[in-house]
Structures are given as structure tokens and as C-alpha cells.
Amino acid sequence: MEQRMEQRCRGEYESSFIADFTQWLERVRAWLGRVFLNASEPGSATLQRWRCHLHQVFCRLYVSMRIEELFSIIRDFPDSKPAIEDLKFCLERTNQRQQLLTSLKSALETRLLHPGVHTSDIITLYISAIMALRELDPSMVILQLACEPIRKYLRTREDTVRQIVASLTGDAEGCSDLANELFRGDPVTLETQDSEDEGSDPEEWTPDPIDALTDKSGSKRRSSDIISLLVSIYGSKDLFINEYRTVLADRLLHQLNYNTAREIRNVELLKLRFGESHMHYCEVMLKDVADSRRINTNIRDEEAKLGEEERPTLALSALILSSEFWPPLKEEKLELPPLVTQAMEAYTHRYEKLKAMRTLSWKPHLGSVTLDVELADRTLTDLSVSPVHAAIILHFQERSESHHASMS
């Protein structure tokens, strides 16, 4: 039996072998009956004992083999779901849960939790472990015990929160499970999850397995939601919301248009998870972008009505931020060319006319500049550069060469 299992099952995770081995075991049992039992003596009780013994041996051997491969099975999930289902079937019929827990924890610590593995890869495998182990053990006890070292280790990584946020918004390469979890139509709201036990039917209560941790997290309160489990690594969702606000600010400041459809969708989905009040700052940030587009359109329309001599020589568009709702922006000093300074002053004047009692405080080192650069042999059009690089390039607007001492 062990040899047959090694040949057929070892390394094969995408097919179920329970039905095939059940039929094979029945043939073995029938052969044993013909060999060892006389035709005259009733063998139904004996054959039944043999059947139970054979199935018990098969389940024990199968679980032992899959325990050795469990790390790889988790890594390949959901393709390895048939192997998980077979392991669940056999594990319920043997007393090998503790063996599985000990082996899996050791494999995770040896193969995953060390400095050579990137944080995003650890998070990806942790997500696979959540999906695979909640299929294996709906009580989530195995997940809670086996993956606690992963949670502790992720708390020591400085980029854990940023990687989770990037995966959540679909910005991380090779980690779409978390983004798909966010887009689910039936999200688990973090506010309501904590009170999940309230109002539950006592008739549906089932005790935790004997190896469950003796804490306040009963089987009803033990979350199987991926996002909830990731957020609970640090025990506070505020850390993730603040990190998402930083990521959102960086994305809005670096995009070259006012299209925020993707960000609006993400914020609406996160509101379902974290609550509207926690996402208020992000909503204001997105509203600033929409307001900036409208203000720029109004200023452009006003400038179009001016004569040729009164129009600014430099077309300027601004992203106007409500500073108290945005993350702190890095301060840098940048001496701009007179052409740019005049355009900014003209824009500020028109903004003050449009928005009474308000003015603008410019952050000249942020943003992007589109330039056409004429060289001796060719012209480079629509170059997108940073304000610092644009200031250096415009320095040559009125002179063909310059010494570095005069530019420093």
C-alpha cells in the first residue's frame, strides 16, 4: 500500500485519490477473503474488521505523506485543493493533528521565515495558508496555531504594512488574491466581526477542538477572512488606514491627469471593510482632485478670454490640496526660473478671484513638467520631467552653455 501511494500520490496535488484507493482496498479485501476464509464459515464480520483496518492504515499513511508535503501543497493552493480535501478526509479518521501542526510550523520557520525571503512572498504564502487551512480545518484552529510564527515574524518587517496595502489595492506584482478578496461581493465588515457571537443560535454552537488555544477567540469569533487576519497582525486598523492614505497621496501626486476612478473604487470597497468614518480623510483627498480639475477648467476658460499679450506664456495646472487632510509633504527649497514664477503668481491671482478669502501655498518641488527640448540635431517633444530637472533645463533657455559654479 505504501509503495502504491508513493508511486501514485507523491507530488500530485491536483487530483483526488480517495475514490481510487477505496476501490483498490475493496479488491484487496475481497482477495484476502478468498485466501484466508473458508467458504463454509461466515466472514462478514471478519471482512468488515479487515475493511476498517485497511482504511485506517491507508488514512494514516496518506496523512503522513501529505504532512511532509504540506508546505508545497499550501504554496500551490488553490490548484492543490483536491489534495487538501483528501487530507481533510483522512485527518478526521486519524489522530495526527498534533503531528501535522508540529511539522507545518517547523517547515514554515525553516523555509519561509528568514531574511532571504521577500516580505511580499511571505504575505503571499500566508494568504495561501489562510485559504488552504480554512478548507482543511473550518474551526481555524490549525491556522491559528501553525501560522502564529508568520504573524510574529511579519511584525518585525518594516515594510509589512506597505506590502499589504500594495497587495490590497492591486499594486503588488504576483499577489492578486488580496485584491480579489477586497472586490468580493460579501465582505466581512471589521466593525461587525467583533460582535459576531451576539445573537447567534445556541443550538448551532460547537466546541473548539481540544488543541485550540485557551483564549477569548472561540470558533465563532475566530476570523477566516483574509483581510481581517492581515489587519489583526498589528491589532489596529488605524495603522493600515494611515499607510493607505500615504500610498493614495503618492499616487495622486504623481499621476498626470485627474482620473481617480480606480482610487474611488478602492476607497468605496475599503469603506465596507473599515467603516466610513475611518476613510473620511481619503474621501476628502479624492474630492480635492475633483475640485482641482474644475478650478483648472475655470481658470483656463478665463485665460482664453484674455488677449494674446495678457495670456501667461506657460500653461499651468495645479492640484490644490486641503493640507490638514493630506499626509505631511516633504519640504524642499527650489529656486524657479522667472517664467515659472510669473505663471504661478498669475494662477494664484485668478484663484483668489475665484475663491474669495483663500490663497495658494505652492510646493514647487512636487509635480511634473512637460517640455519640448530643441537640440542641435533633433527636437525632443513631450518630455515629462520633475520640476528640479525642468528648472535646470530652463536655465539654458537664454544661454547655450553654463558653468556648474553659476548653477549651484
C-alpha positions, 0 to 999 in steps of 0.5 A: 500500500505504501509503495502504491501511494508513493508511486501514485500520490507523491507530488500530485496535488491536483487530483483526488485519490480517495475514490481510487484507493477505496476501490483498490482496498475493496479488491484487496479485501475481497482477495484476502477473503478468498485466501484466508476464509473458508467458504463454509464459515461466515466472514462478514464480520471478519471482512468488515474488521479487515475493511476498517483496518485497511482504511485506517492504515491507508488514512494514516499513511496518506496523512503522513505523506501529505504532512511532509508535503504540506508546505508545497501543497499550501504554496500551490493552493488553490490548484492543490485543493483536491489534495487538501480535501483528501487530507481533510478526509483522512485527518478526521479518521486519524489522530495526527493533528498534533503531528501535522501542526508540529511539522507545518510550523517547523517547515514554515520557520525553516523555509519561509521565515528568514531574511532571504525571503521577500516580505511580499512572498511571505504575505503571499504564502500566508494568504495561501495558508489562510485559504488552504487551512480554512478548507482543511480545518473550518474551526481555524484552529490549525491556522491559528496555531501553525501560522502564529510564527508568520504573524510574529515574524511579519511584525518585525518587517518594516515594510509589512504594512506597505506590502499589504496595502500594495497587495490590497489595492492591486499594486503588488506584482504576483499577489492578486488574491488580496485584491480579489478578496477586497472586490468580493461581493460579501465582505466581512465588515471589521466593525461587525466581526467583533460582535459576531457571537451576539445573537447567534443560535445556541443550538448551532454552537460547537466546541473548539477542538481540544488543541485550540488555544485557551483564549477569548477567540472561540470558533465563532469569533475566530476570523477566516477572512483574509483581510481581517487576519492581515489587519489583526497582525498589528491589532489596529486598523488605524495603522493600515488606514494611515499607510493607505492614505500615504500610498493614495497621496503618492499616487495622486501626486504623481499621476498626470491627469485627474482620473481617480476612478480606480482610487474611488473604487478602492476607497468605496470597497475599503469603506465596507471593510473599515467603516466610513468614518475611518476613510473620511480623510481619503474621501476628502483627498479624492474630492480635492482632485475633483475640485482641482480639475474644475478650478483648472477648467475655470481658470483656463476658460478665463485665460482664453478670454484674455488677449494674446499679450495678457495670456501667461506664456506657460500653461499651468495646472495645479492640484490644490490640496486641503493640507490638514487632510493630506499626509505631511509633504516633504519640504524642499527649497527650489529656486524657479526660473522667472517664467515659472514664477510669473505663471504661478503668481498669475494662477494664484491671482485668478484663484483668489478671484475665484475663491474669495478669502483663500490663497495658494501655498505652492510646493514647487518641488512636487509635480511634473513638467512637460517640455519640448527640448530643441537640440542641435540635431533633433527636437525632443517633444513631450518630455515629462520631467520633475520640476528640479530637472525642468528648472535646470533645463530652463536655465539654458533657455537664454544661454547655450552653455553654463558653468556648474559654479553659476548653477549651484 
